[in-house]
Amino acid sequence: MRPPTIRDVADRAGVSKSLVSLVLRGSEQVRPEKREAVTRAMEELGYRPNAAARSLSEQRTRTVGVLLNDLRNPWFVDLLDGLNSLLHDNGLHMLMADTRLNRRIGQDVTGPFLDLRADGLVVIGTLPDPAALGAIAERIPVVVAGAREPVLPGVDMVANDDEQGARLVTEHLIGLGHRRIAHIAGYGAVGELRRRSFEATMRAHGLAGVVEVSDMTEEGGYRTTVRLLSRPDRPTAVFAVNDIASVGVLSAAEELGLRVPRDLSVVGYDNTRIASLRHVWLTTVDSANHEVGRRAARCLLDRFEGGGGAGRVQLAAPTLEVRGTTGAPPPTD
């Protein structure tokens, strides 16, 4: 049996083919009763629009490229959920790629999206080669989500307020009574913003924090913590740049015979699913990733409707999720 066509839908609904096309495009020119008749006819016939033909007629593929800097990082999950929910509501579909895999095989990270004629691109996280976005941003709308670089003309940027988030962590630890606080910092603009805010907040309280830079991985958090806890004036609290690094902090503390939070308080950043696991139960910053994803989708939709213009920066407000890894410093401090 042949699949139903747009002509079959029109005949069943008692309308013209052109009116069915208007309904499929979401036109507001169609009266509600006609729209309902067409929708009912499509459901009864099991009609599915021909995506290829629709793309040709609209000069759009209704797809959005999503470029991740490392699909293994769990903080992407909520951001992708927020992004996809709004894109889906507007009839758009995501095509995802992982730059880590593309780099491994020497493939261009952005070219495939142009080859597939994606309508726009959302870049999630800090890319190792941000300059690669310049060329594609001249051809299709681009939004950067969850990162603070690169700054390109006409490219919108949506992220959480990293400075505020780091300030929340540092104030929390100082408020608990900690004075020897270490920060395991990360790379790029996000890592720099969190580090500077940590240092500024410590100075405002007359304290000097210790900063060690790591690669933002679990292993990096582990190695850095071993060094920190080997100091004669070892810290009583560690603020890690992300939740993954915090897991390494917890492992190092356990191996060295320290109990969290009695001997060492630990705070992460991003509020990933890992942080809420019962045996981890990590105090962390909720970086509002779902909201960041929705705002990134909104920026892209606005670009589709309104064309060009200067790039905008939107910051979502983070919150501190206090769980079981922070407490008062040891009495001997």
C-alpha positions as CSV (number, residue, x, y, z in Angstrom):
1,M,0.0,0.0,0.0
2,R,1.4,3.4,-1.0
3,P,1.8,6.0,1.8
4,P,-0.8,8.8,2.0
5,T,0.0,12.0,0.1
6,I,-0.8,15.6,0.7
7,R,-3.5,15.2,-1.9
8,D,-5.1,12.4,0.1
9,V,-5.1,14.7,3.2
10,A,-6.7,17.5,1.3
11,D,-9.4,15.3,-0.1
12,R,-10.1,13.8,3.3
13,A,-10.3,17.2,5.0
14,G,-12.2,18.8,2.1
15,V,-9.7,21.5,1.5
16,S,-7.1,22.5,-1.1
17,K,-3.5,21.2,-1.2
18,S,-2.2,24.7,-0.6
19,L,-4.2,25.0,2.6
20,V,-2.7,21.7,3.8
21,S,0.8,23.2,3.1
22,L,-0.1,26.2,5.1
23,V,-1.0,24.0,8.1
24,L,2.2,22.0,7.8
25,R,4.2,25.3,7.8
26,G,2.4,26.5,11.0
27,S,0.9,29.5,9.2
28,E,-1.4,31.7,11.3
29,Q,-3.5,32.4,8.2
30,V,-5.5,29.2,8.6
31,R,-8.8,29.3,10.5
32,P,-8.9,27.0,13.6
33,E,-11.7,24.8,12.2
34,K,-9.8,24.2,8.9
35,R,-6.6,23.5,10.8
36,E,-8.4,21.0,13.0
37,A,-9.9,19.3,9.9
38,V,-6.5,18.9,8.3
39,T,-4.9,17.7,11.5
40,R,-7.6,15.1,12.0
41,A,-7.3,13.9,8.4
42,M,-3.5,13.5,8.8
43,E,-4.0,11.4,12.0
44,E,-6.7,9.2,10.3
45,L,-4.5,8.6,7.3
46,G,-1.3,8.2,9.2
47,Y,0.3,10.9,7.0
48,R,3.9,12.0,7.7
49,P,5.3,15.1,5.8
50,N,8.1,14.5,3.4
51,A,11.0,16.1,5.2
52,A,13.2,16.4,2.1
53,A,10.5,18.0,0.0
54,R,9.6,20.3,2.8
55,S,13.2,21.4,3.2
56,L,13.4,22.2,-0.5
57,S,10.2,24.3,-0.5
58,E,11.1,26.2,2.7
59,Q,14.9,26.5,2.0
60,R,15.4,25.1,5.5
61,T,16.2,21.6,6.8
62,R,14.7,22.3,10.3
63,T,17.8,20.8,11.9
64,V,20.2,22.4,14.4
65,G,23.8,21.3,14.7
66,V,25.0,20.8,18.3
67,L,28.7,20.7,18.8
68,L,30.0,19.3,22.1
69,N,33.6,19.6,23.3
70,D,33.5,16.2,25.0
71,L,30.3,14.0,25.1
72,R,31.6,12.1,28.2
73,N,31.1,15.2,30.4
74,P,27.9,14.7,32.4
75,W,27.2,18.5,32.8
76,F,25.9,18.5,29.2
77,V,22.8,16.5,30.1
78,D,20.6,19.2,31.6
79,L,21.8,21.8,29.1
80,L,20.9,19.5,26.2
81,D,17.5,18.8,27.8
82,G,16.7,22.5,28.0
83,L,17.9,23.1,24.5
84,N,16.1,20.2,22.9
85,S,12.8,20.9,24.7
86,L,12.4,24.3,23.1
87,L,13.8,23.3,19.7
88,H,11.4,20.4,19.6
89,D,8.5,22.6,20.5
90,N,9.3,24.7,17.4
91,G,9.6,21.7,15.1
92,L,13.4,21.6,15.0
93,H,15.7,18.6,15.4
94,M,19.2,18.3,16.8
95,L,22.3,16.8,15.1
96,M,25.1,16.2,17.6
97,A,28.8,15.9,17.1
98,D,31.7,15.4,19.5
99,T,34.8,17.5,18.8
100,R,37.0,15.1,20.7
101,L,36.2,12.3,18.2
102,N,36.4,14.6,15.2
103,R,39.9,15.8,16.3
104,R,41.0,12.2,16.8
105,I,40.3,11.3,13.1
106,G,41.5,14.7,11.9
107,Q,38.0,15.8,10.7
108,D,36.8,19.4,10.4
109,V,34.5,20.0,13.4
110,T,32.1,22.4,11.7
111,G,32.1,21.4,8.0
112,P,29.7,18.5,8.3
113,F,27.0,20.8,9.6
114,L,27.3,23.0,6.5
115,D,27.3,19.9,4.3
116,L,24.1,18.8,5.9
117,R,22.7,22.3,5.5
118,A,21.9,22.8,9.2
119,D,19.8,25.9,9.9
120,G,22.0,26.9,12.8
121,L,24.6,25.7,15.3
122,V,24.8,25.6,19.1
123,V,28.3,25.1,20.5
124,I,28.3,23.7,24.0
125,G,31.4,24.1,26.2
126,T,34.8,25.6,25.4
127,L,36.3,24.3,22.2
128,P,40.0,23.7,21.8
129,D,40.0,25.7,18.5
130,P,37.4,28.5,18.9
131,A,38.7,30.2,15.8
132,A,37.1,27.4,13.7
133,L,33.7,28.9,14.5
134,G,34.4,32.2,12.7
135,A,33.8,30.9,9.2
136,I,30.6,29.0,10.0
137,A,29.2,32.0,12.0
138,E,29.4,34.1,8.8
139,R,27.0,31.6,7.0
140,I,24.5,30.4,9.6
141,P,23.4,31.6,13.1
142,V,25.7,30.4,15.9
143,V,25.1,30.4,19.7
144,V,27.7,29.4,22.3
145,A,26.2,27.8,25.4
146,G,27.8,27.1,28.8
147,A,31.0,28.8,27.9
148,R,32.4,32.4,27.7
149,E,34.5,32.1,24.6
150,P,35.0,32.7,21.8
151,V,33.6,36.2,21.5
152,L,32.7,36.6,17.8
153,P,30.6,39.2,15.9
154,G,27.0,38.3,15.7
155,V,27.3,35.2,17.9
156,D,25.1,35.0,21.0
157,M,26.6,33.6,24.2
158,V,24.6,32.0,27.1
159,A,26.2,30.8,30.3
160,N,25.8,30.8,34.0
161,D,27.3,33.6,36.1
162,D,30.6,31.9,37.0
163,E,31.8,34.8,39.2
164,Q,28.7,34.7,41.3
165,G,28.8,30.9,41.6
166,A,32.4,30.9,42.8
167,R,31.6,33.7,45.3
168,L,28.7,31.6,46.6
169,V,31.0,28.6,47.3
170,T,33.7,30.7,48.9
171,E,31.3,32.6,51.1
172,H,29.8,29.3,52.2
173,L,33.1,27.8,53.2
174,I,34.2,30.9,55.0
175,G,30.9,31.1,56.8
176,L,31.4,27.6,58.1
177,G,34.7,28.8,59.7
178,H,37.3,27.6,57.1
179,R,40.4,29.8,56.7
180,R,42.7,27.5,54.7
181,I,40.7,27.0,51.5
182,A,42.2,25.7,48.3
183,H,40.8,26.0,44.8
184,I,41.4,23.5,42.0
185,A,41.1,25.7,39.0
186,G,40.4,24.9,35.4
187,Y,41.3,26.3,32.0
188,G,39.7,28.8,29.6
189,A,37.6,31.8,30.3
190,V,35.2,29.8,32.6
191,G,38.1,28.5,34.7
192,E,39.6,32.0,34.9
193,L,36.4,33.6,36.0
194,R,35.8,31.1,38.8
195,R,39.5,31.4,40.0
196,R,39.4,35.2,40.0
197,S,36.2,35.3,41.9
198,F,37.5,32.8,44.5
199,E,40.6,34.9,45.0
200,A,38.7,38.2,45.2
201,T,36.3,36.8,47.8
202,M,39.1,35.4,49.9
203,R,40.9,38.8,49.8
204,A,37.7,40.6,50.8
205,H,37.8,38.5,54.0
206,G,41.5,39.1,54.6
207,L,42.4,35.5,53.6
208,A,44.9,34.1,51.1
209,G,43.6,31.1,49.2
210,V,45.7,28.4,47.5
211,V,45.1,27.8,43.8
212,E,46.3,24.8,41.9
213,V,45.4,24.4,38.2
214,S,44.3,21.0,36.8
215,D,42.8,19.6,33.6
216,M,39.2,19.5,35.0
217,T,39.1,15.6,35.0
218,E,38.7,13.2,37.9
219,E,42.3,12.1,37.6
220,G,43.4,15.7,37.6
221,G,41.4,16.4,40.7
222,Y,42.9,13.4,42.4
223,R,46.5,14.3,41.6
224,T,46.1,17.9,42.6
225,T,44.4,17.0,45.9
226,V,47.3,14.6,46.8
227,R,49.7,17.5,46.4
228,L,47.5,19.9,48.4
229,L,47.0,17.5,51.2
230,S,50.7,16.8,51.4
231,R,51.4,20.5,52.4
232,P,52.3,21.2,56.0
233,D,49.5,23.7,56.1
234,R,47.1,21.5,54.3
235,P,43.7,23.0,53.5
236,T,40.6,22.2,55.5
237,A,38.4,22.8,52.4
238,V,38.8,22.3,48.7
239,F,36.6,24.0,46.0
240,A,37.0,22.2,42.7
241,V,36.2,23.8,39.3
242,N,33.7,21.1,38.5
243,D,32.0,18.0,39.9
244,I,34.2,15.6,38.0
245,A,37.3,17.0,39.6
246,S,35.5,16.9,43.0
247,V,35.2,13.1,42.6
248,G,38.9,12.9,42.4
249,V,39.2,15.1,45.5
250,L,37.0,12.7,47.4
251,S,39.0,9.7,46.3
252,A,42.3,11.3,47.3
253,A,40.9,12.2,50.7
254,E,39.7,8.7,51.3
255,E,43.1,7.2,50.3
256,L,44.9,9.5,52.7
257,G,42.6,8.5,55.6
258,L,40.6,11.8,55.8
259,R,36.9,11.8,56.4
260,V,34.6,14.2,54.5
261,P,33.4,16.6,55.8
262,R,34.9,16.1,59.3
263,D,38.5,16.4,58.2
264,L,38.0,18.0,54.8
265,S,35.1,19.9,53.1
266,V,34.7,19.5,49.4
267,V,32.6,21.6,47.0
268,G,32.1,21.1,43.2
269,Y,30.5,23.0,40.4
270,D,27.7,22.2,37.9
271,N,25.3,20.0,40.0
272,T,25.6,17.1,37.6
273,R,23.8,13.8,38.3
274,I,27.0,12.5,39.9
275,A,26.7,15.1,42.7
276,S,23.3,13.9,43.8
277,L,24.3,10.2,44.0
278,R,23.7,9.1,47.6
279,H,27.2,7.8,48.2
280,V,28.7,11.1,46.8
281,W,26.1,13.7,48.0
282,L,28.3,16.6,46.9
283,T,27.8,20.2,47.9
284,T,28.0,22.0,44.5
285,V,26.9,25.0,42.5
286,D,23.8,24.5,40.3
287,S,24.8,26.3,37.2
288,A,21.2,26.5,35.9
289,N,22.1,24.4,32.8
290,H,18.6,23.6,31.9
291,E,17.8,27.3,31.8
292,V,21.0,28.0,29.9
293,G,19.9,25.4,27.3
294,R,16.5,27.0,26.9
295,R,17.9,30.5,26.6
296,A,20.4,29.2,23.9
297,A,17.5,27.8,21.9
298,R,15.6,31.1,22.3
299,C,18.6,33.0,21.0
300,L,18.8,30.8,18.0
301,L,15.1,31.1,17.3
302,D,15.3,34.8,17.5
303,R,18.2,34.7,15.0
304,F,16.0,32.7,12.6
305,E,13.2,35.3,12.9
306,G,15.2,38.5,13.1
307,G,18.4,37.9,11.1
308,G,21.6,39.6,12.2
309,G,22.7,42.0,14.8
310,A,25.4,42.2,17.4
311,G,26.0,39.2,19.6
312,R,24.4,39.2,23.1
313,V,25.7,37.7,26.4
314,Q,23.1,36.3,28.7
315,L,24.0,35.0,32.2
316,A,21.8,32.7,34.2
317,A,21.9,33.0,38.0
318,P,23.5,30.0,39.8
319,T,22.5,28.6,43.2
320,L,24.4,26.7,45.9
321,E,23.2,23.1,46.6
322,V,24.4,22.3,50.1
323,R,24.7,18.5,50.7
324,G,26.9,16.3,52.8
325,T,30.4,17.2,51.8
326,T,30.8,20.5,53.7
327,G,30.9,21.2,57.4
328,A,32.9,23.1,60.0
329,P,36.7,22.7,59.9
330,P,38.4,20.3,62.4
331,P,38.5,21.7,66.0
332,T,42.3,21.9,65.8
333,D,42.2,24.4,62.9
